[in-house]
Amino acid sequence: MGNNPNSPGRFHLQICAVPLLMLNTVLSSSDFAYPPPYGLDQASAAFTATRSAASDEIVPVRREVYGGGRIIDISHRYHSEMPSWDSSDGLGRFLWLPLSIKNGSLANNSEMKIPTHTGTHVDAPGHVFDQYFDAGFDVDTLDLDVLNGPALVVDVPRDKNITAEVMESLNIPKGVKRVLFRTLNTDRRLMYKKEFDTSYVGFMKDGAQWLKDNTDIKLVGIDYLSVAAYDDLLPSHLVFLEGRDIVLVEGLKLDGVRPGIYSVHCLPLRLLGAEGSPIRCILIND
């Protein structure tokens, strides 16, 4: 679920960028250390031409699958044109290089600024309950035992939101604690579109209540920026997070992931006081 870009839910991180190989031509702007837009395969023609001119240059490989298919990365890559909550312009610029080797610094040091509910991320109870926020139920209090373990990937019927009727039709066995719901959002590739789309598939309040009352599920994952349908945004979140025992993971990348049992591993950042956090999630196909 999104948040106000001016709210306390925004945070700063300083990360150490792996030094890039020097270009033949020294560029005056430190921004050129990043392909524009950063991380996308569609780097600008000028940048590509400059890099290819360098002799014997190592080209990084970006992967989604590792170990011959054993490990699948189900978290989305962060870039300027990924969707951002209620925005038609995408995330926009979020990464800077204030300290650059090219400009005389000893190392490249990046800074980034993003809403905590961007891309693949997790919600903490304080996201929708102010008393939980004040009491400190932040992402650092989430149970890693819930976020890691056997998980079921299910395909949701493509013509509707996740209602009580849909939940019942999925026949999820008792004892299953982690479920990742692949929906029409994946088919429509909504996480690859810059403009936020309110027609995404998510849980209606009755679907959330049915899950809570009739299953043992403690981790709910979905393939767009909110687990709750836009028309039932707050009511569904309130049902899920009221008991503080269900963890919501949103914005998953489930392209090409077949329904079935996997081992899921999700690790949020330990952001003291934050009600949401970017999260790296992988599936292991044992």
Backbone torsions as a table, in degrees:
resi	resn	phi	psi	omega
1	MET	NA	139.8	-174.4
2	GLY	-78.2	172.1	176.9
3	ASN	-142.3	164.9	179.3
4	ASN	-65.6	128.5	-177.9
5	PRO	-63.2	-13.8	179.3
6	ASN	-101.0	6.4	-176.5
7	SER	-81.0	168.8	178.2
8	PRO	-64.8	-9.6	-179.0
9	GLY	-71.4	-2.9	175.4
10	ARG	-85.9	148.9	-178.1
11	PHE	-144.7	161.9	178.1
12	HIS	-111.0	140.0	172.9
13	LEU	-130.8	139.8	171.0
14	GLN	-110.4	125.7	-176.9
15	ILE	-124.9	153.5	178.2
16	CYS	-90.3	116.2	178.7
17	ALA	-82.2	138.5	175.3
18	VAL	-65.2	127.2	-176.9
19	PRO	-55.9	132.2	177.7
20	LEU	-86.0	151.4	176.1
21	LEU	-64.7	141.0	-177.7
22	MET	-67.1	138.1	175.5
23	LEU	-79.6	157.6	177.9
24	ASN	-63.3	-37.3	178.8
25	THR	-101.9	124.2	179.9
26	VAL	-73.5	126.2	-177.1
27	LEU	-98.6	139.2	-173.6
28	SER	-75.4	-30.9	-177.0
29	SER	-94.3	133.0	179.5
30	SER	-67.7	-21.0	-179.7
31	ASP	-60.0	-25.1	-178.2
32	PHE	-69.2	-8.0	173.7
33	ALA	-68.3	-16.7	177.3
34	TYR	-110.6	132.3	172.1
35	PRO	-62.0	134.3	179.5
36	PRO	-93.1	124.8	-10.6
37	PRO	-76.5	146.9	-171.6
38	TYR	-57.9	132.3	172.5
39	GLY	86.8	-12.0	-179.3
40	LEU	-83.6	154.0	177.2
41	ASP	-71.8	-24.1	-177.1
42	GLN	-87.0	62.9	176.3
43	ALA	-66.7	154.5	-176.9
44	SER	-62.8	151.2	-177.2
45	ALA	-61.6	-38.3	-178.6
46	ALA	-65.5	-42.8	-179.6
47	PHE	-65.6	-43.7	179.6
48	THR	-61.1	-43.2	-178.8
49	ALA	-64.0	-40.2	-179.7
50	THR	-64.6	-44.4	-178.6
51	ARG	-67.8	-40.0	-177.5
52	SER	-69.1	-20.2	179.0
53	ALA	-72.2	-21.9	179.4
54	ALA	-72.2	139.3	-176.4
55	SER	-82.8	140.9	175.3
56	ASP	53.3	38.1	-178.6
57	GLU	-82.5	138.2	178.2
58	ILE	-80.5	129.7	-179.5
59	VAL	-104.0	122.2	179.9
60	PRO	-69.3	146.7	178.0
61	VAL	-109.1	125.9	176.8
62	ARG	-101.0	125.8	-173.3
63	ARG	-120.4	156.1	172.8
64	GLU	-110.6	-22.8	-176.0
65	VAL	-128.0	138.8	-177.6
66	TYR	-129.5	160.0	175.1
67	GLY	61.4	37.5	178.6
68	GLY	65.2	29.0	178.7
69	GLY	101.6	-2.8	-178.5
70	ARG	-73.1	-35.8	-178.9
71	ILE	-116.4	127.0	179.5
72	ILE	-118.9	123.7	177.0
73	ASP	-81.2	118.1	-178.1
74	ILE	-111.8	23.1	173.4
75	SER	-109.1	144.2	-176.7
76	HIS	-81.7	145.2	175.7
77	ARG	-72.1	136.1	179.8
78	TYR	-83.0	131.1	176.2
79	HIS	-156.4	168.5	-169.6
80	SER	-68.1	-21.9	-175.8
81	GLU	-105.4	13.5	175.1
82	MET	-75.1	153.9	-176.7
83	PRO	-66.7	145.3	176.7
84	SER	-130.0	147.0	-170.6
85	TRP	-53.7	124.6	176.1
86	ASP	59.7	22.5	-180.0
87	SER	-112.5	139.2	175.0
88	SER	-92.5	-7.8	-174.4
89	ASP	-107.4	7.0	-179.0
90	GLY	74.4	-171.5	-177.1
91	LEU	-66.3	-37.2	-176.7
92	GLY	78.6	-172.9	-177.6
93	ARG	-66.6	126.5	-178.3
94	PHE	-131.3	-5.1	-173.1
95	LEU	-129.7	128.7	179.9
96	TRP	-125.1	159.3	176.0
97	LEU	-123.9	77.6	-176.9
98	PRO	-68.3	-28.4	177.9
99	LEU	-115.8	119.1	-173.2
100	SER	-131.6	137.9	174.9
101	ILE	-58.5	-38.8	-178.9
102	LYS	-63.4	-26.9	180.0
103	ASN	-100.6	16.0	172.5
104	GLY	102.8	-3.0	178.4
105	SER	-76.9	158.6	179.7
106	LEU	-71.1	-25.3	-178.8
107	ALA	-151.1	162.6	172.5
108	ASN	-83.0	128.3	177.2
109	ASN	-133.9	117.6	-175.8
110	SER	-95.0	158.2	169.1
111	GLU	-129.3	145.9	175.2
112	MET	-139.1	153.8	-179.3
113	LYS	-140.1	115.4	-179.4
114	ILE	-142.9	155.4	169.1
115	PRO	-64.2	145.3	-177.0
116	THR	-69.9	-13.3	179.1
117	HIS	-105.2	44.4	-178.7
118	THR	-106.4	142.5	176.1
119	GLY	60.5	-147.5	176.8
120	THR	-74.8	119.0	-172.4
121	HIS	-150.5	171.4	-178.8
122	VAL	-122.3	147.5	175.3
123	ASP	-104.3	138.1	171.7
124	ALA	-103.9	161.5	-177.3
125	PRO	-55.1	-31.0	-179.7
126	GLY	-68.1	-5.5	179.5
127	HIS	-63.5	-38.9	-175.6
128	VAL	-124.6	-2.9	177.6
129	PHE	-120.1	110.4	-175.6
130	ASP	-66.3	-31.9	178.9
131	GLN	-67.6	-31.6	176.1
132	TYR	-73.2	-36.7	177.3
133	PHE	-61.4	-47.5	-179.2
134	ASP	-65.4	-31.7	-178.5
135	ALA	-80.2	-10.5	175.9
136	GLY	97.2	19.4	177.5
137	PHE	-81.0	75.1	-176.7
138	ASP	-100.9	-172.9	-176.8
139	VAL	-67.0	-22.0	178.7
140	ASP	-72.7	-12.8	179.2
141	THR	-97.3	-2.7	-178.2
142	LEU	-68.8	146.3	-175.6
143	ASP	-80.6	112.1	179.3
144	LEU	-67.2	-20.5	175.9
145	ASP	-67.6	-32.1	175.7
146	VAL	-73.4	-36.5	-175.0
147	LEU	-80.4	-3.5	-178.1
148	ASN	-139.4	127.2	178.2
149	GLY	149.0	-172.3	-179.8
150	PRO	-59.4	138.0	-178.3
151	ALA	-140.4	148.9	177.4
152	LEU	-107.4	126.2	172.0
153	VAL	-96.3	124.1	-178.8
154	VAL	-122.1	149.4	173.4
155	ASP	-93.8	125.9	178.8
156	VAL	-90.3	140.0	174.3
157	PRO	-48.4	135.3	-166.9
158	ARG	-82.1	-0.8	-172.4
159	ASP	-108.7	10.5	-176.1
160	LYS	-159.7	164.2	171.9
161	ASN	-72.3	173.9	-176.4
162	ILE	-89.0	96.5	179.8
163	THR	-97.7	178.1	175.2
164	ALA	-60.4	-39.1	179.2
165	GLU	-62.5	-43.7	178.6
166	VAL	-65.0	-44.6	179.5
167	MET	-58.3	-44.4	-179.8
168	GLU	-63.3	-37.3	-177.5
169	SER	-69.9	-19.7	-178.2
170	LEU	-75.3	-18.8	176.0
171	ASN	53.6	47.5	178.8
172	ILE	-74.3	122.5	-174.3
173	PRO	-65.3	150.1	171.2
174	LYS	-60.1	145.9	-179.6
175	GLY	97.4	-19.7	177.1
176	VAL	-75.3	123.7	-173.1
177	LYS	-105.0	-18.0	-176.3
178	ARG	-133.2	123.9	-179.1
179	VAL	-133.0	130.7	174.8
180	LEU	-108.2	121.3	-174.1
181	PHE	-97.7	112.2	175.7
182	ARG	-94.6	126.3	-170.1
183	THR	-126.6	-170.6	174.4
184	LEU	-60.7	-21.2	177.7
185	ASN	-57.3	-40.2	178.3
186	THR	-67.3	-45.3	179.1
187	ASP	-59.3	-39.0	-178.3
188	ARG	-83.5	-5.1	179.0
189	ARG	54.3	44.0	-175.5
190	LEU	-64.4	-30.9	-179.8
191	MET	-74.3	-6.6	177.3
192	TYR	-102.1	1.1	-179.2
193	LYS	-103.2	133.9	-175.4
194	LYS	-64.0	-41.5	-175.1
195	GLU	-80.2	131.5	176.7
196	PHE	-63.2	135.8	-174.6
197	ASP	-118.3	112.8	-177.8
198	THR	-74.3	-8.4	-178.3
199	SER	-88.9	11.9	179.5
200	TYR	-60.6	158.7	178.2
201	VAL	-87.9	135.7	176.6
202	GLY	-157.4	-174.8	-179.1
203	PHE	-78.6	135.5	165.1
204	MET	-86.5	164.1	-176.3
205	LYS	-58.0	-42.1	-177.9
206	ASP	-68.1	-30.3	176.5
207	GLY	-69.1	-41.0	177.2
208	ALA	-63.9	-41.7	-179.6
209	GLN	-66.6	-39.3	179.0
210	TRP	-62.8	-44.0	178.5
211	LEU	-59.7	-45.4	-177.6
212	LYS	-64.9	-38.1	-174.0
213	ASP	-85.8	-24.3	-168.5
214	ASN	-122.5	1.2	179.6
215	THR	-131.9	172.8	175.9
216	ASP	-103.9	17.6	-174.7
217	ILE	-68.7	129.7	177.6
218	LYS	-119.2	-15.5	173.5
219	LEU	-121.4	122.2	178.1
220	VAL	-115.2	117.9	178.6
221	GLY	-117.0	145.9	-179.0
222	ILE	-145.6	165.6	-168.8
223	ASP	-102.7	30.9	167.7
224	TYR	-149.4	-176.0	-167.7
225	LEU	-71.2	-9.9	176.8
226	SER	-141.7	138.6	175.4
227	VAL	-72.2	-21.5	-176.8
228	ALA	-100.0	138.0	175.2
229	ALA	-58.5	148.9	-175.3
230	TYR	-59.1	-34.0	-178.3
231	ASP	-79.2	-10.8	179.2
232	ASP	-131.9	38.5	-167.7
233	LEU	-59.2	-61.3	-176.6
234	LEU	-73.4	-44.5	-179.1
235	PRO	-56.2	-41.2	-179.6
236	SER	-67.7	-42.8	178.1
237	HIS	-61.6	-39.6	179.9
238	LEU	-62.6	-40.8	177.9
239	VAL	-62.4	-47.9	-176.9
240	PHE	-65.0	-43.3	-168.2
241	LEU	-97.8	-5.7	-176.6
242	GLU	-60.5	-41.7	-176.6
243	GLY	-83.0	-8.0	178.4
244	ARG	63.0	14.8	-179.0
245	ASP	-111.6	-5.2	177.5
246	ILE	-108.6	131.4	179.8
247	VAL	-106.8	134.4	-178.5
248	LEU	-107.1	125.0	174.9
249	VAL	-116.5	123.1	-172.3
250	GLU	-121.2	154.9	178.3
251	GLY	76.8	32.1	-179.8
252	LEU	-73.1	151.2	177.7
253	LYS	-104.3	100.7	-174.2
254	LEU	-112.1	20.2	177.3
255	ASP	-58.8	127.0	174.4
256	GLY	73.7	2.8	178.6
257	VAL	-85.2	122.0	-179.0
258	ARG	-79.5	147.6	174.0
259	PRO	-58.1	145.9	179.1
260	GLY	148.2	-171.7	-177.5
261	ILE	-95.3	131.8	176.4
262	TYR	-135.1	176.2	165.9
263	SER	-105.8	122.6	-178.9
264	VAL	-103.3	143.4	177.8
265	HIS	-136.4	114.4	-177.7
266	CYS	-127.1	129.9	-178.6
267	LEU	-131.0	109.7	174.7
268	PRO	-79.2	161.5	172.5
269	LEU	-71.4	149.9	-179.7
270	ARG	-88.3	75.8	-176.1
271	LEU	-95.7	100.1	-178.6
272	LEU	-62.0	122.9	177.8
273	GLY	90.1	-3.1	-177.3
274	ALA	-94.1	136.6	-179.8
275	GLU	-88.6	-0.7	176.9
276	GLY	-153.8	161.6	179.0
277	SER	-157.3	142.0	165.4
278	PRO	-55.7	149.5	-174.7
279	ILE	-143.3	139.2	175.1
280	ARG	-99.0	121.4	-179.5
281	CYS	-121.4	136.0	173.9
282	ILE	-131.1	155.4	169.9
283	LEU	-110.0	138.6	173.3
284	ILE	-112.3	124.1	-177.7
285	ASN	-95.4	92.6	-175.6
286	ASP	-76.9	NA	NA
